[in-house]
Structures are given as C-alpha cells and as structure tokens.
Amino acid sequence: MPKPYPQEFRDDVVRVARDREPGVTVEQIAKDFGVHPMTLFKWLRQAEIDEGVQPGVSKNESAELREARKRIKLLEQENEVLRRATAYLSQANLPGKGSTRS
C-alpha cells in the first residue's frame, strides 16, 4: 500500500484546486501534483465535510469514533474474562465437585 500523503501537502493541493483559474480542471491540477484525480476529489469532499459545508463525518469525529470502538472492544473483552472467571469460581465452590471441604 502506498504511503499516505502528508497533511500539509493535501491541504496545499486542495487550496490550489479551490483557487484554480476558470478553465483549469481538477484533473489537470491532480496531474501537476502527481496524484490521482479521484484522490484529489476525495480530498476536496473531505475538506468540505471538515468545514461543515457538506454533511458527513469529519476527521475529528472519525478519530473519536475509532477510539470509542477500540474502548468498547476492550471493555467487551474484559467483560468476557470476568464472566468466565465467575463461572469457573462458582463451579469450584460447588460441594462434591473437587472441593476438599466436607
């Protein structure tokens, strides 16, 4: 997988694409900067979302969602460990099932 472009580079290309002269296409700007035209279109769309011009999930919200999902997954794993430990300990304390107590 190719390395992602630095954020500063993306911001510069988006700025140039927005401030382009009439008659200059996004495809030409993408070619000049050495990026695929669809990549530049995605960057433009994401910039509009981040600025609140277009509806969607901004980069900040996306990062928060990723962190929340990681935290939820960790909590679910911890819950499962506790559930198994409880089941194991309750089995060990049953009379006549390996217990040394009388």
ABEGO torsion letter per residue (X at the ends): XBBBBBAAAAAAAAAAAAABBBGBBAAAAAAAAGBBAAAAAAAAAAAAAAAGABBEBBAAAAAAAAAAAAAAAAAAAAAAAAAAAAAAAAAAABBGBGBABX
